[in-house]
Amino acid sequence: MDGQGIAQFIPLILIFVIFYFFLIRPQQKRVKDHKNMVEALKRGDEIITSGGIIGTIDRIMEDDRIEVIISDSVKVQVIKSTITSLLKKKEEVKK
């Protein structure tokens, strides 16, 4: 009887392992990569927000906001976590 009870849980354990490797683990990696990308943002980087706005970072503020230039003399404030991707990093000046 004991062997049958354990055998009933083996499919559930296998399903959990499959979910972990195909769903949970890749999602955790994406979240970690996004967090690292947001932390590495600096002035001059060109970004895309989750709303589809493309702009250049003008100023990083003390709280979780940044100021983005979206057109000539048009600046908006966005929450850092809404940035979905980095188009171009600012070119470093070589000495």
BADO-510703 format. One record per residue: residue in three letters; z, x, y of N, C-alpha, C, CB in turn. Coordinates in Angstrom, 2 decimals. Atoms other than C-alpha are relative to their C-alpha. Glycine has a CB too. Layout:
residues N
("ala",(Z,X,Y),(Z,X,Y),(Z,X,Y),(Z,X,Y));
...
//
This chain:
residues 95
("met",(0.00,0.81,-1.20),(0.00,0.00,0.00),(0.00,0.86,1.26),(1.20,-0.93,0.00));
("asp",(-0.08,-0.86,-1.16),(0.79,2.82,2.37),(-1.36,0.60,0.36),(1.00,1.11,-0.24));
("gly",(1.32,-0.58,-0.23),(-2.68,4.35,1.96),(-0.94,-0.99,0.66),(-0.59,0.48,-1.30));
("gln",(0.86,1.02,-0.61),(-4.35,1.07,2.90),(0.34,-0.22,1.47),(0.13,-1.32,-0.76));
("gly",(-0.41,0.19,-1.40),(-2.33,0.76,6.11),(-0.56,1.09,0.90),(1.53,-0.03,0.11));
("ile",(0.53,-1.12,-0.78),(-3.39,4.20,7.31),(-1.53,-0.09,0.07),(0.43,1.35,-0.63));
("ala",(1.47,0.10,0.05),(-7.00,3.61,6.23),(-0.53,-1.04,0.99),(-0.46,-0.35,-1.43));
("gln",(0.44,1.02,-0.96),(-7.17,0.55,8.51),(-0.05,0.54,1.42),(0.94,-1.20,-0.06));
("phe",(-0.04,-0.55,-1.36),(-6.37,2.66,11.58),(-1.02,1.12,0.22),(1.37,0.52,0.29));
("ile",(0.96,-1.09,-0.14),(-8.94,5.40,10.89),(-1.20,-0.41,0.86),(-0.49,0.46,-1.38));
("pro",(1.11,0.38,-0.90),(-11.86,3.44,12.48),(0.43,-0.10,1.46),(-0.60,-1.33,-0.45));
("leu",(-0.48,0.08,-1.38),(-9.75,2.75,15.58),(0.18,1.39,0.60),(1.33,-0.77,0.07));
("ile",(-0.19,-1.37,-0.48),(-8.86,6.43,15.88),(-1.35,0.64,0.28),(0.79,0.84,-1.03));
("leu",(1.34,-0.55,-0.22),(-12.52,7.41,15.51),(-0.65,-0.59,1.24),(-0.88,-0.26,-1.22));
("ile",(0.55,0.63,-1.21),(-13.54,4.91,18.19),(0.63,0.60,1.24),(0.24,-1.53,-0.04));
("phe",(-0.66,-0.60,-1.15),(-10.93,6.34,20.57),(-0.52,1.41,0.25),(1.52,0.03,-0.21));
("val",(0.51,-1.36,-0.15),(-12.15,9.90,19.91),(-1.41,-0.02,0.60),(-0.01,0.74,-1.36));
("ile",(1.37,0.12,-0.55),(-15.76,8.85,20.59),(0.05,-0.39,1.47),(-0.81,-1.04,-0.81));
("phe",(-0.15,0.40,-1.39),(-14.74,7.08,23.80),(0.47,1.16,0.86),(0.97,-1.17,0.12));
("tyr",(-0.53,-1.13,-0.77),(-12.80,10.14,24.93),(-1.10,1.00,0.31),(1.14,0.68,-0.76));
("phe",(1.00,-1.04,-0.21),(-15.67,12.59,24.46),(-1.25,-0.48,0.73),(-0.40,0.59,-1.31));
("phe",(1.21,0.49,-0.64),(-18.47,10.34,25.71),(0.22,-0.75,1.31),(-0.73,-0.88,-0.94));
("leu",(-0.25,0.77,-1.22),(-16.79,8.34,28.50),(1.10,0.60,0.88),(0.36,-1.41,-0.35));
("ile",(-1.16,-0.41,-0.79),(-13.37,9.55,29.62),(-0.14,1.42,0.52),(1.27,-0.13,-0.82));
("arg",(0.08,-1.41,-0.39),(-13.91,13.31,29.64),(-1.10,0.27,1.03),(-0.24,0.84,-1.23));
("pro",(1.02,-0.22,-1.04),(-17.26,13.28,31.54),(0.38,-0.62,1.35),(-1.33,-0.57,-0.46));
("gln",(-0.43,0.62,-1.25),(-15.79,10.88,34.12),(1.03,0.86,0.71),(0.57,-1.40,-0.26));
("gln",(-1.00,-0.89,-0.60),(-12.82,13.19,34.69),(-0.67,1.23,0.61),(1.04,0.43,-1.06));
("lys",(0.72,-1.17,-0.52),(-15.24,16.11,35.17),(-0.72,-0.36,1.30),(-1.01,0.53,-1.05));
("arg",(0.69,0.43,-1.22),(-17.28,14.14,37.73),(0.99,-0.15,1.16),(-0.74,-1.31,-0.23));
("val",(-1.01,0.19,-1.04),(-14.12,13.22,39.66),(0.47,1.36,0.52),(1.20,-0.82,-0.53));
("lys",(-0.45,-1.34,-0.39),(-12.97,16.86,39.67),(-1.08,0.70,0.83),(0.34,0.85,-1.25));
("asp",(1.09,-0.63,-0.75),(-16.41,18.10,40.83),(-0.14,-0.62,1.39),(-1.32,-0.15,-0.78));
("his",(0.09,0.67,-1.30),(-16.50,15.48,43.63),(1.13,0.45,0.92),(0.03,-1.52,-0.17));
("lys",(-1.16,-0.44,-0.80),(-13.01,16.46,44.80),(-0.22,1.42,0.52),(1.29,-0.07,-0.84));
("asn",(0.26,-1.38,-0.43),(-13.99,20.15,44.89),(-1.09,0.06,1.07),(-0.40,0.86,-1.20));
("met",(1.07,0.03,-0.99),(-17.19,19.35,46.80),(0.51,-0.48,1.36),(-1.14,-0.91,-0.48));
("val",(-0.55,0.54,-1.25),(-15.30,17.29,49.40),(0.93,1.01,0.66),(0.76,-1.32,-0.27));
("glu",(-0.91,-0.99,-0.57),(-12.66,19.99,49.86),(-0.75,1.19,0.60),(0.97,0.49,-1.06));
("ala",(0.75,-1.16,-0.47),(-15.36,22.64,50.43),(-0.92,-0.31,1.18),(-0.82,0.57,-1.13));
("leu",(0.86,0.35,-1.12),(-17.14,20.74,53.22),(0.41,0.75,1.25),(0.05,-1.51,0.26));
("lys",(-0.29,-0.67,-1.26),(-17.46,22.52,56.54),(-1.04,-0.42,1.04),(0.01,1.53,-0.17));
("arg",(0.87,0.37,-1.11),(-19.13,22.11,59.91),(-1.42,0.51,-0.25),(0.55,0.54,1.33));
("gly",(1.41,-0.37,0.15),(-22.93,22.12,59.73),(-0.61,-0.43,-1.31),(-0.14,1.46,0.15));
("asp",(0.52,0.45,1.27),(-23.24,20.83,56.16),(-0.69,-1.35,0.17),(1.12,-0.09,-1.06));
("glu",(0.70,1.28,-0.04),(-25.75,18.01,55.70),(0.42,-0.82,-1.22),(-1.55,0.20,0.03));
("ile",(-0.60,0.83,1.06),(-24.30,15.13,53.66),(-0.64,-1.38,-0.06),(1.50,-0.14,0.23));
("ile",(0.37,1.41,0.16),(-25.04,11.64,52.32),(1.27,-0.77,-0.30),(-1.08,-0.20,-1.15));
("thr",(-1.16,0.85,0.26),(-22.40,8.91,52.46),(-0.35,-1.05,-1.04),(0.50,-0.67,1.29));
("ser",(0.25,1.05,1.00),(-21.99,6.13,49.91),(-0.78,-1.17,0.59),(1.32,-0.49,-0.57));
("gly",(0.78,1.04,-0.65),(-23.56,3.79,52.47),(-1.44,0.39,0.23),(0.63,-0.37,1.30));
("gly",(1.37,-0.46,-0.15),(-26.73,5.88,52.47),(-0.28,0.69,1.33),(-0.92,-1.13,-0.15));
("ile",(0.19,-0.66,-1.29),(-26.18,7.49,55.87),(-0.10,1.51,-0.22),(1.16,-0.34,0.98));
("ile",(0.18,-1.44,0.08),(-27.51,11.04,56.13),(0.37,0.58,1.36),(-1.48,0.38,-0.40));
("gly",(-0.42,-0.61,-1.25),(-25.90,13.26,58.72),(0.50,1.41,-0.20),(1.07,-0.83,0.64));
("thr",(-0.51,-1.36,-0.01),(-24.54,16.65,59.65),(1.44,-0.02,0.47),(-0.88,0.92,0.90));
("ile",(-1.41,-0.03,-0.35),(-20.83,17.38,59.78),(0.18,0.73,1.32),(0.84,0.67,-1.11));
("asp",(-0.27,-0.61,-1.30),(-19.71,18.07,63.34),(1.44,0.49,0.09),(-0.28,-0.99,1.13));
("arg",(-1.42,-0.36,-0.12),(-15.93,18.14,62.97),(0.76,-0.56,-1.19),(0.60,-0.53,1.33));
("ile",(-0.88,0.45,1.07),(-13.39,17.95,60.19),(1.36,-0.28,0.63),(0.11,1.06,-1.17));
("met",(-1.24,0.42,-0.65),(-10.32,16.03,61.34),(1.18,0.25,-0.91),(-0.07,-1.48,0.40));
("glu",(-1.22,-0.33,0.73),(-6.71,16.51,60.28),(0.30,-0.94,-1.16),(1.16,0.01,0.94));
("asp",(-0.22,0.92,1.12),(-6.46,13.39,58.16),(-1.27,-0.05,-0.84),(0.39,-1.43,0.51));
("asp",(1.08,0.06,0.99),(-8.99,12.28,55.57),(-1.33,-0.46,0.62),(0.38,-0.93,-1.13));
("arg",(1.23,0.43,-0.68),(-11.83,11.84,58.10),(-0.81,1.20,0.45),(0.34,-0.90,1.21));
("ile",(0.87,-0.99,-0.61),(-14.80,13.80,59.32),(-0.89,-0.70,1.01),(-0.86,0.75,-1.07));
("glu",(0.92,0.55,-0.99),(-17.10,13.32,62.27),(-1.40,0.48,-0.36),(0.40,0.43,1.47));
("val",(1.35,-0.30,0.46),(-20.79,13.16,61.35),(-1.00,-0.36,1.09),(-0.32,-0.76,-1.31));
("ile",(1.08,0.27,-0.95),(-23.81,13.44,63.66),(-1.15,-0.63,-0.80),(-0.47,1.32,0.75));
("ile",(1.08,0.66,0.73),(-26.42,10.92,62.51),(-1.29,-0.05,0.82),(0.42,-1.41,-0.38));
("ser",(1.16,-0.03,-0.86),(-28.78,11.18,65.49),(0.41,0.76,1.26),(-0.53,-1.45,0.34));
("asp",(-0.35,-0.67,-1.26),(-28.97,12.83,68.91),(1.06,-0.81,0.74),(-1.25,0.20,0.89));
("ser",(-1.14,0.56,-0.72),(-25.67,12.09,70.66),(0.62,-1.23,-0.67),(-0.43,-0.35,1.39));
("val",(-0.64,1.09,0.74),(-24.61,9.61,67.94),(0.89,0.62,-1.07),(-1.06,-0.97,-0.63));
("lys",(-0.97,-0.53,0.96),(-21.44,10.56,66.08),(0.80,-1.16,-0.58),(0.94,1.03,0.67));
("val",(-0.83,1.00,0.66),(-19.56,8.47,63.54),(1.09,0.71,-0.78),(-0.85,-0.92,-0.93));
("gln",(-1.08,-0.54,0.83),(-16.29,9.01,61.72),(-0.10,-0.65,-1.37),(1.40,-0.25,0.65));
("val",(0.06,0.49,1.37),(-16.34,8.71,57.95),(1.18,0.56,-0.78),(-1.34,0.38,-0.68));
("ile",(-1.04,-0.45,0.91),(-13.71,8.97,55.26),(-0.63,1.00,-0.97),(0.65,-1.20,-0.77));
("lys",(0.56,-1.06,0.83),(-14.22,12.15,53.23),(-0.38,-0.49,-1.40),(1.00,1.13,-0.13));
("ser",(0.26,0.43,1.38),(-14.07,10.35,49.87),(-1.27,-0.83,-0.12),(1.17,-0.79,-0.51));
("thr",(1.23,0.79,0.07),(-17.14,8.24,50.80),(-1.25,0.88,-0.01),(-0.07,-0.96,1.17));
("ile",(1.15,-0.91,0.06),(-19.37,11.33,50.81),(-0.41,0.13,-1.46),(0.34,1.39,0.64));
("thr",(0.46,-0.03,1.39),(-21.49,11.15,47.68),(-0.65,1.31,-0.38),(-0.96,-1.13,-0.24));
("ser",(0.64,-1.27,0.36),(-23.50,14.35,47.87),(-0.22,0.88,1.23),(-1.33,-0.27,-0.70));
("leu",(0.23,-1.02,-1.01),(-24.18,17.49,49.82),(-1.47,0.39,-0.08),(0.94,1.25,-0.22));
("leu",(1.43,-0.32,0.01),(-27.82,17.96,50.82),(-0.23,1.50,0.22),(-0.73,-0.80,1.08));
("lys",(0.17,-1.41,-0.32),(-27.68,21.38,52.46),(1.30,0.55,0.54),(-1.15,0.21,1.01));
("lys",(-1.13,-0.70,-0.56),(-24.91,23.81,53.06),(-0.49,0.75,1.23),(0.66,0.96,-1.03));
("lys",(0.34,-0.76,-1.19),(-24.85,25.49,56.44),(-0.30,1.44,-0.42),(1.14,-0.06,1.05));
("glu",(0.36,-1.39,0.33),(-26.59,28.85,56.24),(1.01,0.94,0.63),(-1.44,0.33,0.50));
("glu",(-0.95,-0.99,-0.48),(-24.12,31.69,56.53),(-0.75,1.06,0.79),(0.79,0.64,-1.17));
("val",(0.60,-1.05,-0.82),(-24.88,34.25,59.24),(0.33,1.33,-0.62),(0.50,-0.08,1.47));
("lys",(-0.21,-1.31,0.62),(-25.38,37.66,57.66),(0.17,1.04,1.08),(-1.17,0.36,-0.93));
("lys",(-0.26,-1.04,-1.00),(-23.98,40.63,59.53),(-0.68,1.29,-0.39),(1.51,0.24,0.16));
//
